[in-house]
Amino acid sequence: MPLYAISRDAPVRVLFVEDSAEDAELIQMQLEDAHLRAEYLCVDDAAGLRAALDSFVPDIVLSDLSMPGFSGHDALAIVRAHSPMLPFIFVSGTMGEEVAVAALREGANDYILKHSSARLPVAVDRALREARIEAERQRVEAELMRSQRLESMSLLAAGLSHDLRNILQPLLIVPDLIAQRSDDPRLHQLAAVVAECGRRGHEMAESMLSFVRGSRRASERFRAADLFHAVQLLLKGSMPAGVRLDVRLPDPELSLDANYTELQQCLLNLSLNAIQAMPSGGQLELAAEAADGGVRLEVSDTGKGMDEQILRQLFTPFFTTKADGTGLGLVSCKRIVAGMGGRMEVSSQPGQGTRFVLWLPLLAEEADEGLPAVVAGHGQRILLVFHEAARQSLIGNALASQGYVPDRAGDGAAALRRWAESGAPDLVIVDSGIAMFPAAALLSTMHESGYAGPAIVIEDRETPFDPAQVPASMPLHRLQQPVDMHRLFEVVAQVLAVPA
C-alpha cells in the first residue's frame, strides 16, 4: 500500500526531461504506485522538449538538472517561455541549497532529490492542484472582464440607439406624407426608397441593443438571391482586383426567414474579413442551400487561414488580429445568428482559407390580415403625450395633415392639465416612455375621471407597456416603434369610427 495516493479521475500527461531511461522509468513506477493515471513521454534535448510542448501538451514537466549538452535550467527557460503556468519540478540526483533556491526563483514549482523521492507524489499532486486552481482563477477573471466589457457596450449601445432612432424618425414619417400629397410616380418611388432606408436604419439601431441583450428581432421572408445581390453591390467598392467573388445558389427561389438588415450586416462583415485575409488575391464564395429543415449559408475564402489558437479566441469580445479592428464584428455576427434561432460554425487551416457556416431555421408563413383603408379626419382633437419633442412634433404634423387637430403634452402631468383646460379629447395617443405619470397610470386616471374615449399606446421596446394596469372597459390599441404612419392613420381612423 503506497504511503500517498494521488486522487484524480481524469488522466494527465507527464513529460520527463531526462537522459537516463532507467531514472525516468523509476519515477514513472513511483507515480503509478500512487495511482496517478497518466501518459508519459521522455525527451533529453531542447528540440525534443519544444516538439513535446506543442504535440504532447503536457500537464506537468519533471526535469533532471544536469544532462550531457543540456541542463534543467535551459529546460525551465524553454517551458516558461512556452507555457508560463505549466507545473515544473526538478528531480535531480544532487542539488545544493543555493541551486534549489535559484531554481525556485527561476520559476520552478518544486525540487525533489532522486535518492529521497518519497515526497514526489505529494509534490506532483500539489503542483497539479495549484495549476488547476490558477487556471480556474484566470477563467473566472477573464469571464468577469468579459462581463464588464459587455456591460459597457450595453450602455453605449443604449445611448447610440436612442439618439439614432430620433434622427431617423423623420425618414419613417415624412415619406408617407410626401406620397399622399403627390400623384407623381417618381416622387412615390423616391419616397419609398427614403422610407426603406429609414426602416433599415432604425432596425440597425435596434440591433445594437439586441447585440447585448440577445433579444429576438422581427423576421421577414426574402429570397437568398436578393440578399446575395445586395451584398455584392455593397462589396463592389471594396473588392480588390485580385479577388474573385463567386455565388453558388442551386435554387434561385430559395427563401429564408430572418431579419434582413441584420443578416445582410453579418454577411457583409464576414465577406470583408475574407477579403482582408487575401492580400495577394484569391476567391470569395457566397453559397446558400436548403439543409436540415432550414437554410445553410456559407462564406468561404482561399486566404491565409487561422491556427487553433486564433480559432479558440475568435468570438471573444475585443479580440482582433487587425491593427485597426474592434474585435466586435464576429461577436455581433454570432449573436445575430443565435438571436434568429440559428447557429454559426467556422473551420480554418493556416494557408488553406476559412469557411463560415450559418444555419437558420425556416418559420411558418403567416397570413396577412386585411386592414381598413385610410380615412381622412374631420377636425377630431387628438391628445398626443410624448416625452420626445421631435417625435411628438413629427406625429402631430402628420396627423394635422390628415385633418385632425393635435393637442400636445410632454408628460402625464401636462396631459392632465391639458384635459382640464380644454376638455376631453376624441382620442389619446401616448408614448409608453413618458414620465410624471407613466402611460398606464395616466390612462387609468383619465378613465376613472370620466374619459370614455379610446387610447393608442406607442410602445417602445425599452419601456414595455402592461395593458393589465388599464381598465378593461377602456378601448385600447397598441403599436410598436418604429411607427408606420400608414398603419397609425388606419388605426386612428378605425378607433374614431367607433362611437364612444
Helices and strands as residue ranges (DSSP letters): E 12-17, H 21-33, E 38-43, H 46-55, E 60-63, E 66-67, E 70-71, H 72-82, E 88-92, H 97-106, E 110-113, G 114-119, H 120-180, H 185-213, E 220-223, H 224-235, G 236-238, E 243-248, E 255-258, H 260-276, E 282-291, E 294-301, H 308-313, H 329-339, E 343-349, E 353-361, E 381-385, H 389-401, E 405-409, H 412-422, E 427-431, H 439-448, E 455-459, G 467-469, E 476-480, H 485-497
